[in-house]
Amino acid sequence: MFYIEDNNFLTTEQIGFINNIFISRQMPFYYQPDSVKGDNISFFSNIIKDRPEYSQPGREINSFEYYSLFKDILITFCTKNKINFKEILRIAVNITYNNGVEKCPVHKDHDYPHNQLLLYLNEPLDKQSKTIVLDDDKQTILKEITPERFKGVCFENKPHYHHYPKIGERIVAVYTFR
């Protein structure tokens, strides 16, 4: 399995940008009724670049104010880790919290080949709010990822899920690309 974990790739400017988003409380977040389509598990998100399968032509980028900065973070990660990509499929910043549910359903972000980068943007109070990556038969755990602020984790199109935090929140930038 293709898997890269990197705790030291962000530039000083990128760390400052991330810190300013949350200190200044300027980035809006919007209620989303489903964490995985049809599951009725709510969370908050800022969809910076919408999934191609959901977007309307000419309206793929929803948050021009943040798009170039988050794109630069992906480029920095990929350059440092020698990953080539041709297209950004999706960028979203998701906030999950204790919603009374243990974990989100097992899923893949798209039904076609892609890579995924998760960038943890906060230091969650609940270290058990892990991301779990499974093999294709969804029976074997390939990776258990403990969230840590500024950790980037990249993996291929594999089934995965995450545990919701019992206390505090879990803030993650989610990228998909190919």
Secondary structure by P-SEA (a helix, b strand, c coil): cbbbbbcccccaaaaaaaaaaaaaccbbbbbbccccccccbbbbbbccccccccccccccccccccaaaaaaaaaaaaaaaccccccccbbbbbbbcccccccccccccccccbbbbbbbcccccccccbbbbbccccccccbbbbbcccbbbbbccccccccccccbbbbbbbbbcc
